[in-house]
Amino acid sequence: MRLFVGLGNPGARYAGNRHNIGFMAVEAIARAHGAPHWRRRFSGAATEAVLGGQRVLLLKPETYMNDSGRAVAEAQRFFKIPLPDIAVFHDELDLAPAKLRVKTGGGNAGHNGLRSITAHCGNDYRRVRIGIGHPGDKHLVHPYVLSDFAKNEHAWVDDLCQAIADYAPLLARGEDSSFQNKIHLAMEAKGWGEVKRVGETRA
């Protein structure tokens, strides 16, 4: 069993927030791969899919971002999932919009969801870092991540989530570099290779 966790905050008021792009990514995976309806499990909403021949639990913690680790730990313990088989999809301020990188372990860069998971589970899980750009001033970060994507950002968000869903089987098989590269090429092909600034549309 693999565990794919999307980070975000529950409820309609947060659904379109930049901080919720992790939720958006795992929802796209569920839709694309015929997962059954989400149901309440592990202090969150969960469903399952078979990706790349691997059984994968998709989880959206409903504990709010700062306590995400509690939900992840419940699922991890139940299925006895090793940390390297957990992939966490989250917003990344330090990446340009429409960019994606995968890494294992490392720092949490002030991300409270990652900090909570590390506290509950350990640090050597995989992070799928989804770039949302930086507002340019650290004092603007909190309102920025908790505001909705602008209308002119919706196209790249949709394209990136679809690419994540299309190539999720690679991630499930542990082919992280191939997953990352395929998404990079897909976004280049869609014309998103040079999105560098917050709110910018195609180059």
N, C-alpha and C positions, 0 to 999 in steps of 0.2 A: 504494500500500500504506500502510495505517495500522498503528500499533503500539500495542496496549493492554497495559500491564504491570501485573500485580498483585504487590504486595510482600508478603513473608512469609519464613518460614524453612521449609526442607524437612524432612520426616519426621513420623511420627505423633505424636511428643511435643509438637510445636508446632501441630498442625492446628487446634485449637480456640482458640488464643491470640488475644487482642485484636490483637496485632501482625500477625496473619495475615488480617485482614479484606480486604486487597487480593487475596490468593489466592482467598478466598471469592467476591469480586465477579466476578473473571474466570472462575472456574469456573461461576458462575451464568449468565454470558453464553454460555459454550460450550454448556451444557446447553440453554438456551432457543433457541439459533439453529442447532442441529444440527451443531455442529462435530465433526469426527472425533476419534478417540482422541488424547489427548496423547502426544507422543513427544519423545525427548531431542533437543534442538537448542539451539544458542546458550547453552551452559552452563546449561540450564534445561529446562523442559517447555513445549512449544509446540503450538499447533494453529491452525487458520484458520477464519474464518467470513466470510460476506458480510453486512454490516450497512449498511442504508440505501444499498444500491448500491455500497458501498465494500468492497474486500477488506481484511480486518483480520487481522493476526497477533496472537494472544493468547499472552502469555509469562508464565511463572512462573519467575523466576530461582532456581536451586538452588545458588547460591554462598553462601548465608546473607545476611542482611539487609545487613550492613556492606559487602559486595562486590557488591551488586546491579548497580552500574553496569557491571561487566565483561560481564555477560550482555546488558544492554540495548545496550551499544556494539557487541557482535558482531552482533546482529540489525539494528541501525541501519546499520552498514557494509554488511552483506550486501545489504540491500534499498535502500540509499541513501535512507533515510527522513529528511525534514527534521524538525527538532526540533518545530515546531508540530503535526506529525502524530503525535506521541507523546503518549499520555495515560497517566499513572501513577496507579494506584489505591492509596491508602495510608491507614493509620490516622492520625487527627488528634486529639491530646489537647485542643487548644484549641477544639474544637467539641463541643457537647452530644451525648450519645448519640442516634442515629437521624437526625442532621442531615448534610447533604452540601453541599459547595460546590466549585465549579470555578474555578481560576485559572491563569493562565499566568505562569511565572517566579516571582520573589519569593524570599524567604528560605526556608531549609529547617527552621527552628524546632527544631534539634537532632535531626532525624530522620536517622539514619545511612544509611538506604536512599536518601533523596533526596540527601544529601550525596555519596554514592558516584556516583549517576547524574550529578549536576552535574559532578563531577570528571572523569568519563570522557567525557561527551557535550556538556556545556554546560548552561545554566540555563533556556533559554526553551522548555521543554516544558510540557505541561498537567498540572496536578495535580488529581486527583479526590480531594478531602479528605473522608474518611469519619469522622464524629465518633464517638469512643468515650468522651468525657468525661475528666476529670482526677481522679486520686485525692485531690487536695487538698493534697498535700505533695510537693515535688519529690523527696524521698528515697524516696518510694513508687512513683515512676514506673516504674523498671526492673522490679520484681516485678509491678507492675500490668499492664504491656503484655505481659509474658511469662506471664501467667496466663490461663486459659480464661475465656470469657464465662460469667457466672453463668446458671443455668437460667432465671431470670426475664428474662434478656436475649435468649434465643434467638429469641423471637417477633419482636422488632423487627429483629434481625439478618437473619432469614430474609426478612422483608417488605422490608427495604431492599435486600438483594441481588437479590430478585426484581424490584423496581422498577428497579434499575440495569440488569438484563438486558432488561427490557421496553423501556426507552427508550435503550438503547445505540446504536441506529441514529442518533439525533439527534446523539450525541457523535461518531460516525464521520463525519457530514456537517459537523462543525464548528459545530453549533448548540448551543453550550455553555449559553447562558442558558435555552433551551427545555428542554434536558436537565435542568438543575438545577431549574427551575420545575415540570416534570412530576413529578419525584421528590418535591419538597416537597408538592405537592397529593396525590400518592398516599399519602404517609405521613400527612398530615393526615386523609385519608379512612379510613385504618386505625386512627386514634386515637392516633397517635404524635406529635402536634404539640407536646405539652408535656412530653416526657421531658427533664428538666433535670439530674438527678443520677445519679451512677454507681449502677447496680443498680436504678434506679427502673423500675417497670412503667408501665402506662398511667395517665394522669392521671385 
